[in-house]
Amino acid sequence: MADDDSDAMPLPVPATGHNGGPPLEEHEVGATPRRLLWQQAHRRAWKTPPREVLLRRLARAEELGMSYREYTLEILERGRYL
């Protein structure tokens, strides 16, 4: 039997062309739940990786003349390892 989330408040559907990101205005309808979801996703994406992965990324970033954060952002945004 499927879980029933009938008590959960549905998020408003964003307008066409909206990326569903957190609102720039705090008073926008649905701002709090959406902001919470984006904050959770941000924390998961930037969670510290295992030591070996961190050192490998750091070494590669230094080879390319980038910071660790810039290199990791490239991986997260584009899924591309330079």
SULBEL-V194929 format. One record per residue. N is the residue number from 1. SS is DSSP state (helix for helix, strand for strand, loop for the rest). PSI is psi in degrees with one decimal (999 if undefined). OMEGA is omega in whole degrees, -180 to 180 (999 if undefined). Layout:
{{N | SS | PSI | OMEGA} {N | SS | PSI | OMEGA}}
This chain:
{{1 | loop | 136.4 | -178} {2 | loop | 149.7 | 175} {3 | loop | 139.0 | 180} {4 | loop | 114.8 | 179} {5 | loop | 43.8 | -176} {6 | loop | -21.1 | 180} {7 | loop | -14.1 | -178} {8 | loop | 139.1 | 180} {9 | loop | 123.0 | -180} {10 | loop | 142.7 | 178} {11 | loop | 145.1 | 178} {12 | loop | 146.4 | 179} {13 | loop | 124.8 | -180} {14 | loop | 154.4 | 179} {15 | loop | 159.7 | 178} {16 | loop | 133.9 | -180} {17 | loop | -6.2 | 180} {18 | loop | 135.4 | -178} {19 | loop | 0.6 | 178} {20 | loop | 10.2 | -180} {21 | loop | 175.3 | -179} {22 | loop | 146.5 | -178} {23 | loop | 151.6 | 176} {24 | loop | -26.2 | 180} {25 | loop | 128.0 | -179} {26 | loop | -27.5 | -175} {27 | loop | 1.7 | -180} {28 | loop | 140.0 | 180} {29 | loop | 132.8 | 179} {30 | loop | 11.4 | -175} {31 | helix | -43.1 | -175} {32 | helix | -51.5 | -180} {33 | helix | -41.2 | -179} {34 | helix | -42.7 | 179} {35 | helix | -41.9 | 179} {36 | helix | -44.4 | 179} {37 | helix | -41.6 | 179} {38 | helix | -37.0 | 178} {39 | helix | -41.3 | 178} {40 | helix | -43.3 | 179} {41 | helix | -39.3 | 179} {42 | helix | -44.2 | 179} {43 | helix | -41.8 | 179} {44 | helix | -41.3 | -178} {45 | helix | -37.4 | -177} {46 | loop | 14.0 | 177} {47 | loop | 139.5 | -178} {48 | loop | 124.0 | -180} {49 | loop | 172.1 | 176} {50 | loop | 154.5 | -174} {51 | helix | -44.8 | -178} {52 | helix | -42.2 | 180} {53 | helix | -44.0 | 180} {54 | helix | -45.9 | -179} {55 | helix | -38.3 | 179} {56 | helix | -44.0 | 179} {57 | helix | -42.0 | -180} {58 | helix | -44.7 | 180} {59 | helix | -43.4 | -179} {60 | helix | -40.3 | 179} {61 | helix | -42.1 | 179} {62 | helix | -38.5 | 177} {63 | helix | -37.5 | -178} {64 | helix | -4.4 | -179} {65 | loop | 28.8 | -179} {66 | loop | 163.1 | 172} {67 | loop | 162.5 | 178} {68 | helix | -42.4 | -178} {69 | helix | -43.2 | 178} {70 | helix | -43.3 | -180} {71 | helix | -45.6 | 179} {72 | helix | -38.8 | 178} {73 | helix | -39.1 | 177} {74 | helix | -41.7 | 178} {75 | helix | -46.0 | -178} {76 | helix | -40.0 | -177} {77 | helix | -42.8 | -170} {78 | helix | -9.9 | -178} {79 | loop | 25.1 | -174} {80 | loop | 127.9 | 176} {81 | loop | 117.1 | -177} {82 | loop | 999 | 999}}
